[in-house]
Amino acid sequence: MAKKKYELTGAEWAIIQAVWENEPCAAPAVQEKLEAQKNWTYSTVKTLMDRMVTKGLLKTEKFRNLILYRSVVTKLQAQKSEVKRTVKRAFDGALTPMMQFMLDNHALSQKQLNELEALIKKKRIKSRSAKKK
């Protein structure tokens, strides 16, 4: 079975983050949460959320006269899809040039560099132990 790709637009990211923080939630609650930063009307938010249901990103359940929304996609699934899509588009799917770009174009503290080195070491150890099995 192929893994499902979750490609979210900028607007969908804003909405799903609000849903993740408050689920289950109704569209008015999401609109209220995003009002200050996006200045979206209720109808805009409701339309976007309904489209996200159609795309399989959100699901609904009816509670009395209220429609509640829940995410179908987890934060990790959305992040994975977003990173893979970006690496594919910007770096032809190659991780090393992307990492080189990030290192060359971001001021990293010594602490951040140490953390990255520790992550790489941990991954190497994990990879070696998996090969031995």
C-alpha positions as CSV (number, residue, x, y, z in Angstrom):
1,M,0.0,0.0,0.0
2,A,1.4,3.4,-1.0
3,K,1.9,6.0,1.7
4,K,-0.5,8.8,1.3
5,K,1.0,12.2,0.6
6,Y,-0.4,15.2,2.5
7,E,0.3,18.3,0.6
8,L,-1.1,21.3,2.4
9,T,-1.4,24.9,1.1
10,G,-0.4,27.8,3.4
11,A,-4.0,28.3,4.3
12,E,-4.5,24.7,5.1
13,W,-1.4,24.7,7.3
14,A,-2.9,27.6,9.3
15,I,-6.2,25.8,9.7
16,I,-4.9,22.4,10.6
17,Q,-2.6,23.8,13.2
18,A,-5.6,25.5,14.8
19,V,-7.5,22.2,14.6
20,W,-4.6,20.2,16.2
21,E,-4.5,22.6,19.1
22,N,-8.3,22.5,19.7
23,E,-9.7,19.3,18.3
24,P,-12.4,18.5,18.1
25,C,-13.5,22.0,17.2
26,A,-16.1,23.9,15.3
27,A,-15.4,26.2,12.4
28,P,-16.2,29.4,14.4
29,A,-13.5,28.5,17.0
30,V,-11.0,28.0,14.2
31,Q,-12.0,31.3,12.7
32,E,-11.7,33.1,16.0
33,K,-8.3,31.6,16.6
34,L,-7.0,32.8,13.1
35,E,-8.9,36.1,13.0
36,A,-6.0,38.2,14.4
37,Q,-3.3,36.8,12.2
38,K,-5.3,36.1,9.0
39,N,-8.3,38.4,9.1
40,W,-10.4,35.6,7.5
41,T,-14.2,35.7,7.7
42,Y,-16.2,32.8,9.0
43,S,-17.3,31.9,5.5
44,T,-13.7,31.7,4.3
45,V,-12.7,29.4,7.1
46,K,-15.7,27.2,6.7
47,T,-15.1,26.9,3.0
48,L,-11.5,26.0,3.5
49,M,-12.3,23.5,6.2
50,D,-15.0,21.8,4.0
51,R,-12.5,21.6,1.2
52,M,-10.0,20.0,3.6
53,V,-12.7,17.4,4.4
54,T,-13.1,16.6,0.7
55,K,-9.3,16.3,0.4
56,G,-9.2,13.9,3.3
57,L,-7.3,16.2,5.7
58,L,-10.1,16.7,8.1
59,K,-13.2,14.7,9.1
60,T,-16.4,15.9,10.6
61,E,-18.8,14.6,13.2
62,K,-22.1,16.0,14.1
63,F,-22.9,16.7,17.8
64,R,-26.5,17.9,18.1
65,N,-26.6,21.0,15.8
66,L,-22.9,21.5,15.8
67,I,-20.4,20.2,13.2
68,L,-17.0,19.3,14.8
69,Y,-13.8,18.9,12.9
70,R,-10.9,16.6,13.6
71,S,-7.7,16.1,11.8
72,V,-7.1,13.0,9.7
73,V,-3.4,13.8,9.2
74,T,-1.0,13.9,12.2
75,K,1.5,16.7,12.6
76,L,4.3,14.2,11.8
77,Q,2.6,13.0,8.6
78,A,2.2,16.6,7.4
79,Q,5.7,17.5,8.3
80,K,7.2,14.5,6.5
81,S,5.2,15.3,3.3
82,E,6.1,18.9,3.5
83,V,9.9,18.2,3.9
84,K,9.9,15.5,1.2
85,R,8.1,17.8,-1.2
86,T,10.5,20.7,-0.6
87,V,13.6,18.5,-0.9
88,K,12.2,17.0,-4.1
89,R,11.3,20.4,-5.7
90,A,14.3,22.4,-4.5
91,F,17.1,19.8,-4.5
92,D,15.9,17.1,-6.9
93,G,15.3,14.9,-3.9
94,A,18.9,14.9,-2.7
95,L,19.2,15.4,1.0
96,T,23.0,16.2,1.2
97,P,22.8,19.3,-1.0
98,M,19.8,20.5,1.1
99,M,21.7,20.0,4.3
100,Q,24.7,21.8,2.8
101,F,22.4,24.7,1.8
102,M,21.0,24.8,5.3
103,L,24.4,24.9,6.9
104,D,25.7,27.5,4.5
105,N,22.7,29.8,4.8
106,H,21.8,29.7,8.4
107,A,23.8,31.0,11.3
108,L,24.0,28.1,13.7
109,S,25.3,28.3,17.2
110,Q,27.9,25.9,18.5
111,K,25.1,24.3,20.6
112,Q,23.0,23.7,17.5
113,L,26.0,22.3,15.6
114,N,26.7,20.0,18.6
115,E,23.1,18.9,18.6
116,L,23.2,18.1,14.8
117,E,26.4,16.1,15.3
118,A,24.9,14.1,18.1
119,L,21.8,13.3,15.9
120,I,24.1,12.1,13.1
121,K,26.1,9.9,15.6
122,K,22.9,8.5,17.0
123,K,21.7,7.7,13.5
124,R,25.0,6.0,12.6
125,I,24.9,3.8,15.7
126,K,21.2,2.9,15.0
127,S,22.1,2.1,11.4
128,R,25.0,-0.1,12.4
129,S,23.0,-2.1,14.9
130,A,20.2,-2.6,12.4
131,K,22.7,-4.0,9.8
132,K,24.0,-6.5,12.4
133,K,20.6,-8.1,12.9
